[in-house]
Amino acid sequence: MASKNPLYSYQWTPDEVSNVVCLLEVCGFPQERWHELGLTLGLHKDTLDDIKKLYDTTDDCLTECLFKWLSRADEEELSTFGSLLDALKSMNENAAPEKLKEESLWLLKHYSGGIAETGCALNSLPDAPEEGLDPMTVTTEVLNIAEKMKKDEEQKIKTNFTTFTPLCYIKKGETDYCIRVMVDNGKIDICGQYCAGSVMRVKVKHVTEDDDQTFF
């Protein structure tokens, strides 16, 4: 691999499959090309054909394809950031690798926990919010995520919140957030995924003071 960027050698694990799926979605990779991506990453055609038989949606097929790759099911090359970049480039998905490279510092901080020996300026990035399913006090980073979710939801419902005050949050895994917010007419829970500086799959529901804060 030509690049000396230390991030390129970072190796994902099977437990991080949701992060990789999320990242590809943020970068605009078309899920319907999952089969071609699997072949390019070194998976065998029989493995991919079995996935196609077992799963009905392209979302599920892509997730299982990436899980097989991360697990090195067909003894393909190591599942590194760089090998994914190379695969996308060879598929002429040029926008996706450019977006991946733009988010390289975010990846180091949030996926690998900040690798000190890379020499990258990680101190400029906020710490990732803690994970937990019991409501926690919002941090500066959670406030920023809530604001991104607010903008996404306002575009969907074509309205603007005058009052929007995040109160607490819960977090599942690296990317899934549910934030309780005081708004004009009461309280809402706003759920979504935050990955590589972008939000997706944002959903909102009105709640009362007595409602538990849960993912939905």
N, CA and C of each residue as an Amber inpcrd file, in Angstrom:
protein
   648
   0.8390000  -1.1820000   0.0000000   0.0000000   0.0000000   0.0000000
   0.8780000   1.2370000   0.0000000   0.5780000   2.1550000  -0.8800000
   1.4880000   3.2650000  -1.0970000   1.5050000   4.2500000   0.0580000
   0.3500000   4.5070000   0.6740000   0.2760000   5.5460000   1.6860000
   0.9660000   5.1230000   2.9730000   1.5830000   6.0960000   3.6480000
   2.2230000   5.8400000   4.9270000   1.3480000   6.2850000   6.0870000
   0.1240000   6.7000000   5.8090000  -0.8000000   7.0950000   6.8620000
  -0.9720000   5.9240000   7.8250000  -0.6290000   6.0910000   9.1180000
  -0.6990000   4.9670000  10.0570000  -2.1040000   4.4230000  10.2370000
  -3.1080000   5.2310000   9.9420000  -4.4770000   4.7500000  10.0640000
  -4.7460000   3.5980000   9.1090000  -4.0660000   3.5740000   7.9660000
  -4.3370000   2.5640000   6.9470000  -4.0890000   1.1520000   7.4600000
  -3.2230000   1.0070000   8.4470000  -2.9090000  -0.3260000   8.9660000
  -3.8080000  -0.7180000  10.1330000  -4.7130000   0.1870000  10.5440000
  -5.6080000  -0.1590000  11.6530000  -6.5220000  -1.3060000  11.2450000
  -6.5520000  -2.3610000  12.0580000  -7.3260000  -3.5580000  11.7370000
  -8.5960000  -3.6130000  12.5700000  -9.7410000  -3.6490000  11.8790000
 -11.0170000  -3.7910000  12.5610000 -11.2070000  -5.2200000  13.0580000
 -12.0840000  -5.3810000  14.0420000 -12.4490000  -6.6970000  14.5520000
 -13.9070000  -6.9720000  14.1980000 -14.3510000  -8.2350000  14.2550000
 -15.7550000  -8.5440000  13.9520000 -16.7420000  -7.7810000  14.8280000
 -16.3490000  -7.4660000  16.0630000 -17.2430000  -6.7240000  16.9560000
 -17.5330000  -5.3160000  16.4500000 -16.7270000  -4.8250000  15.5230000
 -16.8860000  -3.4620000  15.0210000 -17.6670000  -3.3980000  13.7130000
 -18.3610000  -4.4820000  13.3690000 -19.0440000  -4.5180000  12.0790000
 -20.0710000  -3.3980000  11.9470000 -20.7900000  -3.0800000  13.0270000
 -21.7930000  -2.0120000  12.9320000 -21.1370000  -0.6680000  12.6540000
 -19.9210000  -0.4710000  13.1760000 -19.2010000   0.7710000  12.9100000
 -18.8270000   0.8890000  11.4370000 -18.3790000  -0.2270000  10.8580000
 -17.9720000  -0.2120000   9.4510000 -19.1890000   0.0150000   8.5560000
 -20.3060000  -0.6490000   8.8760000 -21.5440000  -0.4430000   8.1130000
 -21.9750000   1.0160000   8.1910000 -21.9480000   1.5540000   9.3990000
 -22.3390000   2.9450000   9.6150000 -21.4450000   3.8890000   8.8200000
 -20.1580000   3.6250000   8.8530000 -19.2130000   4.4820000   8.1510000
 -19.4520000   4.4550000   6.6460000 -19.6940000   3.2690000   6.0910000
 -19.9740000   3.1760000   4.6580000 -21.2500000   3.9290000   4.2970000
 -22.2380000   3.8770000   5.1860000 -23.4840000   4.5990000   4.9230000
 -23.2380000   6.1010000   4.9080000 -22.4680000   6.5870000   5.8910000
 -22.1340000   8.0120000   5.9360000 -21.4050000   8.4360000   4.6650000
 -20.5540000   7.5580000   4.1650000 -19.7410000   7.8860000   2.9940000
 -20.4820000   7.7040000   1.6780000 -21.7380000   7.2680000   1.7480000
 -22.5500000   7.1800000   0.5430000 -22.3350000   5.9330000  -0.2910000
 -21.7850000   4.8690000   0.3040000 -21.5900000   3.6370000  -0.4650000
 -22.9430000   3.0030000  -0.7690000 -23.2180000   2.6500000  -2.0300000
 -24.5060000   2.0310000  -2.3850000 -24.5720000   0.5790000  -1.9170000
 -25.5110000   0.2880000  -1.0270000 -25.5880000  -1.0420000  -0.4250000
 -25.7970000  -2.1490000  -1.4540000 -26.4350000  -1.8080000  -2.5800000
 -26.7090000  -2.8450000  -3.5710000 -25.4320000  -3.4010000  -4.2030000
 -24.2970000  -2.7670000  -3.9510000 -23.0270000  -3.2690000  -4.4860000
 -22.2800000  -4.1420000  -3.4630000 -23.0040000  -4.6440000  -2.4630000
 -22.3630000  -5.4160000  -1.3950000 -21.6550000  -6.6650000  -1.9370000
 -22.2630000  -7.3330000  -2.9240000 -21.6860000  -8.5720000  -3.4650000
 -20.3450000  -8.2770000  -4.1350000 -20.3180000  -7.2180000  -4.9280000
 -19.0780000  -6.8280000  -5.6000000 -18.0160000  -6.4060000  -4.5900000
 -18.4520000  -5.7040000  -3.5440000 -17.5090000  -5.2990000  -2.5000000
 -16.8980000  -6.5260000  -1.8310000 -17.7390000  -7.5160000  -1.5350000
 -17.2360000  -8.7360000  -0.9090000 -16.1870000  -9.4350000  -1.7590000
 -16.4560000  -9.5390000  -3.0600000 -15.4760000 -10.1550000  -3.9610000
 -14.1770000  -9.3570000  -3.9790000 -14.3100000  -8.0360000  -4.0120000
 -13.1280000  -7.1780000  -4.0700000 -12.3010000  -7.2860000  -2.7950000
 -12.9760000  -7.5100000  -1.6700000 -12.2730000  -7.6550000  -0.3920000
 -11.6530000  -9.0380000  -0.2220000 -11.9800000  -9.9720000  -1.1290000
 -11.3490000 -11.2860000  -1.0850000 -12.2370000 -12.4260000  -0.6420000
 -13.5220000 -12.1530000  -0.4030000 -14.4280000 -13.2390000  -0.0350000
 -14.7350000 -14.1030000  -1.2560000 -15.0050000 -15.3810000  -1.0290000
 -15.3060000 -16.2980000  -2.1200000 -16.7400000 -16.1040000  -2.6100000
 -16.9550000 -16.3870000  -3.8760000 -18.2920000 -16.2380000  -4.4540000
 -19.2980000 -17.1350000  -3.7380000 -18.8940000 -18.3600000  -3.3790000
 -19.8100000 -19.2630000  -2.6770000 -20.2540000 -18.6750000  -1.3410000
 -19.3290000 -18.0370000  -0.6410000 -19.6630000 -17.4050000   0.6380000
 -20.7120000 -16.3170000   0.4350000 -20.5230000 -15.5070000  -0.5930000
 -21.4460000 -14.4080000  -0.8660000 -22.7910000 -14.9210000  -1.3680000
 -22.7760000 -15.9920000  -2.1570000 -24.0330000 -16.5770000  -2.6290000
 -24.8420000 -17.1290000  -1.4600000 -24.1620000 -17.7060000  -0.4760000
 -24.8560000 -18.2070000   0.7190000 -25.5020000 -17.0550000   1.4910000
 -24.7990000 -15.9350000   1.5790000 -25.3610000 -14.7590000   2.2550000
 -26.6350000 -14.3080000   1.5470000 -26.5900000 -14.2950000   0.2200000
 -27.7480000 -13.8520000  -0.5690000 -28.9550000 -14.7520000  -0.3300000
 -28.7110000 -16.0530000  -0.1280000 -29.8020000 -16.9940000   0.1240000
 -30.4020000 -16.8010000   1.5190000 -29.5630000 -16.4110000   2.4710000
 -29.9940000 -16.3500000   3.8660000 -30.6750000 -15.0350000   4.2440000
 -30.3470000 -13.9500000   3.5410000 -30.8330000 -12.6310000   3.9570000
 -31.6510000 -11.9840000   2.8460000 -32.6940000 -11.2670000   3.2640000
 -33.6470000 -10.7020000   2.3070000 -33.3000000  -9.2860000   1.8610000
 -32.6490000  -8.5100000   2.7220000 -32.4280000  -7.1000000   2.4050000
 -30.9580000  -6.8360000   2.1020000 -30.7110000  -5.7960000   1.3130000
 -29.3290000  -5.4290000   1.0050000 -28.5970000  -4.9670000   2.2580000
 -29.3220000  -4.3550000   3.1880000 -28.7190000  -3.9110000   4.4480000
 -28.1530000  -5.1030000   5.2100000 -28.9650000  -6.1570000   5.3470000
 -28.5170000  -7.3580000   6.0580000 -27.3880000  -8.0620000   5.3040000
 -27.4940000  -8.0900000   3.9810000 -26.4530000  -8.7420000   3.1780000
 -25.1180000  -8.0180000   3.3260000 -25.1540000  -6.6910000   3.2850000
 -23.9230000  -5.9200000   3.4440000 -23.3180000  -6.1570000   4.8220000
 -24.1600000  -6.1480000   5.8520000 -23.6650000  -6.3570000   7.2150000
 -23.0040000  -7.7220000   7.3550000 -23.6550000  -8.7690000   6.8430000
 -23.0920000 -10.1160000   6.9530000 -21.8340000 -10.2580000   6.1000000
 -21.8320000  -9.6190000   4.9380000 -20.6510000  -9.6230000   4.0770000
 -19.4530000  -9.0230000   4.8140000 -19.6690000  -7.8870000   5.4470000
 -18.5820000  -7.2310000   6.1750000 -18.1680000  -8.0460000   7.4020000
 -19.1460000  -8.6830000   8.0550000 -18.8080000  -9.5280000   9.2030000
 -17.9120000 -10.6890000   8.7670000 -18.2340000 -11.2960000   7.6290000
 -17.3980000 -12.3820000   7.1130000 -15.9870000 -11.8730000   6.8150000
 -15.9180000 -10.6810000   6.2360000 -14.6040000 -10.0960000   5.9270000
 -13.8180000  -9.8250000   7.1990000 -14.4760000  -9.2200000   8.1800000
 -13.8000000  -8.9100000   9.4390000 -13.3700000 -10.1750000  10.1720000
 -14.1140000 -11.2610000   9.9580000 -13.7850000 -12.5430000  10.5950000
 -12.7640000 -13.3430000   9.7890000 -12.4010000 -12.8240000   8.6130000
 -11.4830000 -13.5090000   7.6950000 -11.9970000 -14.9210000   7.3920000
 -13.2870000 -14.9800000   7.0530000 -13.9460000 -16.2660000   6.8310000
 -13.2930000 -17.0670000   5.7180000 -12.7830000 -16.3990000   4.7010000
 -12.1510000 -17.0850000   3.5730000 -10.6410000 -16.8630000   3.5470000
 -10.0960000 -16.5530000   4.7230000  -8.6540000 -16.3520000   4.8840000
  -8.1140000 -15.2930000   3.9250000  -8.9470000 -14.2600000   3.7190000
  -8.5190000 -13.1610000   2.8660000  -7.5350000 -12.2760000   3.6280000
  -7.0700000 -11.2040000   2.9970000  -6.1090000 -10.3180000   3.6380000
  -6.7050000  -9.6940000   4.8960000  -5.8430000  -9.1370000   5.7320000
  -6.2900000  -8.5150000   6.9720000  -7.3350000  -7.4350000   6.6930000
  -8.3110000  -7.3470000   7.5850000  -9.4170000  -6.3950000   7.4110000
  -9.0170000  -5.0320000   7.9650000  -8.2170000  -4.3220000   7.1980000
  -7.7090000  -3.0290000   7.6320000  -8.4610000  -1.8860000   6.9550000
  -8.3010000  -0.7130000   7.5410000  -8.8540000   0.5070000   6.9540000
  -8.3280000   0.6850000   5.5310000  -7.0470000   0.4300000   5.3490000
  -6.4350000   0.6050000   4.0370000  -6.9700000  -0.3520000   2.9930000
  -7.2180000  -1.6090000   3.3820000  -7.7290000  -2.5720000   2.4040000
  -9.1540000  -2.2230000   1.9900000  -9.9390000  -1.6520000   2.9070000
 -11.2800000  -1.1950000   2.5440000 -11.1940000  -0.0180000   1.5780000
 -10.2810000   0.9100000   1.8510000 -10.0810000   2.0390000   0.9380000
  -9.7140000   1.5530000  -0.4590000  -8.7760000   0.6160000  -0.5210000
  -8.3250000   0.1040000  -1.8160000  -9.4690000  -0.5670000  -2.5690000
 -10.3050000  -1.3130000  -1.8370000 -11.4340000  -1.9930000  -2.4740000
 -12.4090000  -0.9840000  -3.0710000 -12.7140000   0.0630000  -2.3200000
 -13.6460000   1.0790000  -2.8110000 -13.0860000   1.7940000  -4.0410000
 -11.7960000   2.0710000  -4.0150000 -11.1730000   2.7360000  -5.1630000
 -11.2230000   1.8460000  -6.4010000 -10.9590000   0.5540000  -6.2170000
 -10.9560000  -0.3520000  -7.3680000 -12.3550000  -0.5330000  -7.9470000
 -13.3880000  -0.2290000  -7.1320000 -14.7730000  -0.2950000  -7.5970000
 -15.2310000   1.0400000  -8.1830000 -14.3020000   1.9960000  -8.2600000
 -14.6060000   3.3410000  -8.7660000 -15.6300000   4.0760000  -7.9040000
 -15.6920000   3.6970000  -6.6170000 -16.5100000   4.4450000  -5.6550000
 -15.6360000   5.5500000  -5.0710000 -15.3160000   6.5240000  -5.8850000
 -14.2920000   7.5000000  -5.5190000 -14.7100000   8.4390000  -4.3910000
 -15.9960000   8.7410000  -4.2990000 -16.4440000   9.6620000  -3.2530000
 -16.2890000   9.0390000  -1.8720000 -16.5550000   7.7330000  -1.7600000
 -16.5040000   7.0660000  -0.4600000 -15.1010000   7.0760000   0.1480000
 -14.0470000   6.6820000  -0.5890000 -12.7170000   6.7240000   0.0230000
 -12.2700000   8.1290000   0.3860000 -12.6830000   9.1280000  -0.4030000
 -12.3200000  10.5030000  -0.0570000 -12.9570000  10.9060000   1.2630000
 -14.2210000  10.5110000   1.4570000 -14.9080000  10.8080000   2.7110000
 -14.2480000  10.0610000   3.8630000 -13.8550000   8.8080000   3.6210000
 -13.1760000   8.0300000   4.6540000 -11.8940000   8.7250000   5.0990000
 -11.1460000   9.2180000   4.1370000  -9.8860000   9.8800000   4.4810000
 -10.1330000  11.1750000   5.2440000 -11.2020000  11.8840000   4.8810000
 -11.5400000  13.1190000   5.5930000 -11.8100000  12.8500000   7.0650000
 -12.3860000  11.6770000   7.3440000 -12.7870000  11.3600000   8.7090000
 -11.7370000  10.5300000   9.4450000 -10.5030000  10.4910000   8.9550000
  -9.5010000   9.6020000   9.5360000  -9.2180000   9.9090000  11.0030000
  -9.1680000  11.1760000  11.3910000  -8.9300000  11.5060000  12.7970000
 -10.0930000  11.0600000  13.6660000 -11.3070000  11.2480000  13.1570000
 -12.4840000  10.7940000  13.9140000 -12.4110000   9.2870000  14.1370000
 -11.9940000   8.5590000  13.1110000 -11.8930000   7.1100000  13.2260000
 -10.8810000   6.7100000  14.2920000  -9.7350000   7.3640000  14.2860000
  -8.7160000   7.0440000  15.2790000  -9.2360000   7.2590000  16.6900000
  -9.9670000   8.3380000  16.8830000 -10.4360000   8.6810000  18.2180000
 -11.5460000   7.7530000  18.6800000 -12.5060000   7.4770000  17.7910000
 -13.7120000   6.7780000  18.2020000 -13.6480000   5.2750000  17.9930000
 -12.8820000   4.7980000  17.0160000 -12.8330000   3.3640000  16.7720000
 -11.6600000   2.7020000  17.4740000 -10.4970000   3.3160000  17.4160000
  -9.3260000   2.6740000  18.0010000  -8.9580000   3.2670000  19.3430000
  -9.7760000   4.1860000  19.8480000  -9.5340000   4.7480000  21.1600000
  -8.4210000   5.7700000  21.1740000  -7.9340000   6.1660000  19.9990000
  -6.8630000   7.1530000  19.9520000  -5.5170000   6.4750000  20.0750000
  -4.8630000   6.2150000  18.9740000  -3.5980000   5.4860000  19.0020000
  -2.4610000   6.4850000  19.1250000  -1.8730000   6.5620000  20.2960000
  -0.8910000   7.6060000  20.5770000   0.3030000   7.5350000  19.6440000
   0.7150000   6.3050000  19.2880000   1.9360000   6.1810000  18.5050000
   1.7850000   6.6520000  17.0680000   0.5630000   6.9940000  16.6360000
   0.4020000   7.4650000  15.2680000   0.9540000   8.8620000  15.0780000
   1.0410000   9.6220000  16.1550000   1.5280000  10.9810000  16.0280000
   0.4860000  11.9440000  15.5110000  -0.7720000  11.5060000  15.3820000
  -1.8280000  12.3900000  14.9080000  -2.2850000  13.3030000  16.0380000
  -2.8240000  14.4520000  15.6580000  -3.2250000  15.4520000  16.6520000
  -4.5990000  15.1210000  17.2050000  -4.6660000  14.0940000  18.0550000
  -5.9500000  13.6630000  18.5810000  -6.4820000  14.5840000  19.6610000
  -5.6250000  15.3990000  20.2550000  -6.0850000  16.2640000  21.3320000
  -7.1050000  17.2810000  20.8650000  -7.1620000  17.5120000  19.5480000
  -8.1080000  18.4890000  19.0230000  -9.5230000  17.9350000  18.9570000
  -9.6830000  16.6280000  19.2070000 -10.9920000  16.0050000  19.1340000
 -11.5660000  15.7980000  20.5270000 -12.8890000  15.9670000  20.6940000
 -13.5020000  15.7240000  21.9990000 -13.5260000  14.2390000  22.3200000
 -13.5280000  13.9170000  23.6160000 -13.6330000  12.5280000  24.0180000
 -14.9960000  11.9760000  23.6310000 -15.0210000  10.7010000  23.2480000
 -16.2870000  10.0610000  22.9240000 -17.1250000   9.9380000  24.1920000
 -18.4260000  10.2420000  24.1220000 -19.2870000  10.1140000  25.3020000
 -19.3140000   8.6820000  25.8220000 -19.5020000   8.5380000  27.1250000
 -19.5520000   7.2170000  27.7400000 -20.7650000   6.4370000  27.2460000
 -20.6330000   5.1180000  27.2780000 -21.7490000   4.2440000  26.9320000
 -22.5100000   3.8760000  28.1960000 -23.8180000   3.6280000  28.0530000
 -24.6220000   3.1980000  29.1840000 -26.0970000   3.3210000  28.8700000
 -26.9040000   2.4740000  29.4960000 -28.3470000   2.4800000  29.2660000
 -29.1150000   3.1360000  30.4050000 -28.3900000   3.6720000  31.3900000
 -29.0030000   4.5100000  32.4160000 -28.7520000   5.9620000  32.0380000
 -29.7740000   6.8240000  32.1340000 -29.6160000   8.2190000  31.7020000
 -28.4100000   8.8960000  32.3470000 -27.6240000   9.5690000  31.5080000
 -26.4140000  10.2600000  31.9510000 -26.5010000  11.7390000  31.5900000
 -25.7650000  12.5520000  32.3230000 -25.7340000  13.9900000  32.0660000
 -25.0900000  14.2590000  30.7090000 -25.6760000  15.1650000  29.9580000
 -25.1430000  15.4550000  28.6260000 -23.7800000  16.1320000  28.7320000
 -22.9170000  15.7960000  27.7900000 -21.6020000  16.4170000  27.6820000
 -21.6030000  17.3770000  26.4980000 -20.5140000  18.0890000  26.3190000
 -20.4030000  19.0010000  25.1780000 -20.5580000  18.2540000  23.8600000
 -19.9570000  17.0650000  23.7740000 -20.0670000  16.2770000  22.5500000
 -21.5050000  15.8300000  22.3110000 -22.2110000  15.4300000  23.3660000
 -23.6100000  15.0220000  23.2200000 -24.4660000  16.2110000  22.7830000
 -24.1790000  17.3900000  23.3090000 -24.9020000  18.5910000  22.8800000
 -24.7200000  18.8300000  21.3810000 -23.5050000  18.6170000  20.8950000
 -23.2390000  18.7850000  19.4590000 -24.0020000  17.7510000  18.6360000
 -24.0350000  16.5070000  19.1320000 -24.7670000  15.4460000  18.4310000
 -26.2580000  15.7660000  18.4080000 -26.7830000  16.2230000  19.5450000
 -28.2040000  16.5810000  19.6290000 -28.5490000  17.6850000  18.6350000
 -27.6670000  18.6460000  18.4840000 -27.9120000  19.7440000  17.5490000
 -27.9560000  19.2380000  16.1110000 -27.0800000  18.2900000  15.7780000
 -27.1020000  17.7020000  14.4320000 -28.4020000  16.9270000  14.2130000
 -28.8390000  16.1780000  15.2420000 -30.0930000  15.4320000  15.1300000
 -31.2760000  16.3880000  14.9840000 -31.2310000  17.4960000  15.7040000
 -32.2920000  18.5070000  15.6280000 -32.4370000  19.0210000  14.1960000
 -31.3280000  19.3550000  13.5720000 -31.3740000  19.8690000  12.2000000
 -31.9280000  18.8260000  11.2430000 -31.5320000  17.5640000  11.4490000
 -32.0190000  16.4810000  10.5960000 -33.5290000  16.3260000  10.7390000
 -34.0150000  16.3460000  11.9770000 -35.4430000  16.1400000  12.2210000
 -36.2650000  17.3350000  11.7390000 -35.7510000  18.5390000  11.9220000
 -36.4750000  19.7310000  11.4720000 -36.6720000  19.7140000   9.9590000
 -35.6920000  19.1860000   9.2380000 -35.8280000  19.0870000   7.7840000
 -36.9280000  18.1020000   7.4030000 -37.0660000  17.0250000   8.2000000
 -38.0790000  16.0120000   7.9010000 -39.4850000  16.5370000   8.1560000
 -39.6920000  17.1850000   9.3080000 -41.0390000  17.6090000   9.6900000
 -41.3340000  19.0490000   9.2950000 -40.3320000  19.7090000   8.6910000
 -40.4890000  21.0720000   8.1760000 -41.0090000  22.0340000   9.2490000
 -40.3570000  21.9930000  10.3900000 -40.6660000  22.9270000  11.4680000
 -39.3910000  23.2210000  12.2310000 -39.4180000  24.2650000  13.0390000
 -38.2510000  24.6270000  13.8340000 -38.6190000  24.6310000  15.3100000
 -37.7500000  24.0430000  16.1250000 -37.9450000  24.0770000  17.5640000
 -37.3980000  25.3950000  18.1070000 -38.2470000  26.1390000  18.8290000
 -37.7680000  27.3550000  19.4890000 -36.9860000  26.9890000  20.7390000
 -37.5550000  26.0680000  21.5190000 -36.8740000  25.5360000  22.7040000
 -36.3160000  24.1600000  22.3700000 -35.0460000  23.9470000  22.6400000
 -34.4200000  22.6430000  22.3870000 -33.2660000  22.5020000  23.3750000
 -33.5640000  21.8880000  24.5350000 -32.5890000  21.7870000  25.6170000
 -32.3440000  20.3230000  25.9700000 -31.2340000  19.7370000  25.5270000
 -30.9200000  18.3470000  25.8960000 -30.7630000  18.2060000  27.4060000
 -31.3780000  17.1530000  27.9580000 -31.3830000  16.9460000  29.4040000
 -30.4830000  15.7880000  29.8340000 -30.5850000  14.6660000  29.1450000
 -29.7910000  13.4870000  29.4840000 -29.7340000  12.5820000  28.2620000
 -28.8910000  11.5620000  28.3270000 -28.7500000  10.6780000  27.1670000
 -28.4110000   9.2690000  27.6180000 -28.6680000   8.3180000  26.7200000
 -28.1650000   6.9560000  26.8600000 -27.4420000   6.6120000  25.5620000
 -26.5410000   5.6540000  25.6420000 -25.7350000   5.3120000  24.4700000
 -25.5110000   3.8130000  24.4290000 -25.6540000   3.2400000  23.2230000
 -25.4590000   1.8040000  23.0170000 -24.4180000   1.6070000  21.9280000
 -23.3190000   0.9490000  22.2720000 -22.2590000   0.7460000  21.2970000
 -21.5530000   2.0500000  20.9710000 -20.8960000   2.0700000  19.8150000
 -20.1120000   3.2390000  19.4190000 -20.9630000   4.3590000  18.8430000
 -22.1280000   4.0170000  18.2650000 -22.8020000   4.9960000  17.4110000
 -24.2350000   5.3370000  17.7890000 -24.9040000   4.5290000  18.6220000
 -26.3400000   4.7060000  18.8570000 -26.6030000   5.5760000  20.0890000
 -27.3820000   6.6450000  19.8800000 -27.6960000   7.5900000  20.9500000
 -29.2020000   7.7750000  21.0680000 -29.6580000   7.9630000  22.3010000
 -31.0250000   8.4110000  22.5620000 -30.9110000   9.5700000  23.5490000
 -31.3550000  10.7380000  23.1240000 -31.1820000  11.9600000  23.9110000
 -32.5530000  12.5170000  24.2760000 -32.7720000  12.7590000  25.5570000
 -34.0320000  13.3750000  26.0050000 -33.8690000  14.8880000  25.9810000
 -34.8740000  15.5370000  25.3900000 -34.7640000  16.9720000  25.1320000
 -36.0450000  17.6860000  25.5520000 -35.8890000  18.8390000  26.1860000
 -37.0180000  19.7230000  26.4590000 -37.2660000  20.5760000  25.2240000
 -38.5100000  20.5350000  24.7090000 -38.8630000  21.3260000  23.5290000
 -40.0670000  22.2020000  23.8530000 -40.5750000  22.8900000  22.8310000
 -41.6260000  23.8830000  23.0370000 -42.8420000  23.3260000  23.7720000
 -43.2690000  22.1280000  23.3730000 -44.5300000  21.5940000  23.9020000
 -44.3270000  20.3750000  24.7940000 -43.1940000  20.2920000  25.4710000
 -42.9630000  19.1780000  26.3830000 -41.5810000  18.5800000  26.2230000
 -41.5240000  17.2480000  26.2460000 -40.2420000  16.5550000  26.1130000
 -40.3100000  15.5380000  24.9820000 -39.1620000  15.3190000  24.3570000
 -39.0480000  14.3050000  23.3160000 -37.8180000  13.4540000  23.5880000
 -37.8480000  12.2320000  23.0900000 -36.6420000  11.4160000  22.9720000
 -36.2760000  11.3950000  21.4990000 -35.0370000  11.7170000  21.2100000
 -34.5670000  11.7290000  19.8270000 -33.4400000  10.7050000  19.7060000
 -33.6590000   9.6990000  18.8610000 -32.7110000   8.5970000  18.7090000
 -32.0880000   8.6330000  17.3190000 -30.8720000   8.1650000  17.2300000
 -30.2110000   8.0840000  15.9390000 -28.7950000   7.5820000  16.0890000
 -28.1270000   7.4780000  14.9640000 -26.7360000   7.0450000  14.9450000
 -25.8400000   8.2290000  14.6100000 -24.7100000   8.2820000  15.2890000
 -23.7200000   9.3270000  15.0340000 -22.4280000   8.6430000  14.6370000
 -21.9740000   8.9390000  13.4390000 -20.7960000   8.2570000  12.9080000
 -20.0270000   9.2070000  12.0070000 -18.7270000   9.3130000  12.2510000
 -17.8470000  10.1220000  11.4060000 -18.3460000  11.5470000  11.2480000
 -18.8960000  12.1010000  12.3250000 -19.3250000  13.4870000  12.3050000
 -20.6910000  13.7270000  11.7040000 -21.4030000  12.6560000  11.3190000
 -22.7220000  12.7930000  10.7030000 -23.7460000  11.9820000  11.4800000
 -25.0250000  12.3790000  11.3690000 -26.1030000  11.6320000  12.0100000
 -26.9550000  10.9670000  10.9360000 -27.6080000   9.8760000  11.3190000
 -28.4770000   9.1670000  10.3840000 -29.5320000   8.4190000  11.1760000
 -30.5840000   8.0020000  10.4650000 -31.6640000   7.2020000  11.0410000
 -32.2440000   7.8690000  12.2870000 -32.4610000   9.1670000  12.1960000
 -32.9700000   9.9270000  13.3380000 -34.4770000   9.7130000  13.4720000
 -34.9160000   9.4230000  14.6990000 -36.3360000   9.2380000  15.0020000
 -36.6710000  10.0250000  16.2630000 -37.9190000  10.4550000  16.3610000
 -38.3460000  11.2650000  17.5040000 -39.6900000  10.7690000  18.0140000
 -39.8640000  10.7930000  19.3240000 -41.1880000  10.5480000  19.8940000
 -41.3640000  11.4270000  21.1210000 -42.6000000  11.8470000  21.3570000
 -42.9140000  12.6310000  22.5480000 -42.9810000  11.7030000  23.7580000
 -42.5020000  12.1870000  24.8990000 -42.4860000  11.3910000  26.1270000
 -43.0150000  12.2390000  27.2750000 -43.3400000  11.5500000  28.3690000
 -43.7550000  12.2360000  29.5890000 -42.6620000  12.0950000  30.6390000
 -42.8460000  12.7600000  31.7430000 -41.8720000  12.7230000  32.8290000
 -41.6680000  11.3050000  33.3480000 -42.7180000  10.4880000  33.2710000
 -42.6610000   9.1420000  33.8440000 -42.1450000   8.0870000  32.8730000
 -41.9800000   8.4350000  31.6130000 -41.5330000   7.4530000  30.6230000
 -40.0530000   7.1320000  30.7970000 -39.7310000   5.8340000  30.7450000
 -38.3250000   5.4320000  30.7640000 -37.6600000   5.8520000  29.4600000
 -36.3850000   6.1370000  29.5370000 -35.6330000   6.4950000  28.3400000
 -35.0580000   5.2220000  27.7360000 -35.5570000   4.8520000  26.5630000
 -35.1350000   3.6180000  25.9070000 -34.9880000   3.8680000  24.4100000
 -34.2730000   2.9760000  23.7470000 -34.1720000   3.0530000  22.2920000
 -35.4740000   2.5610000  21.6670000 -35.8190000   3.1070000  20.5240000
 -37.0640000   2.7180000  19.8520000 -36.8610000   2.7210000  18.3490000
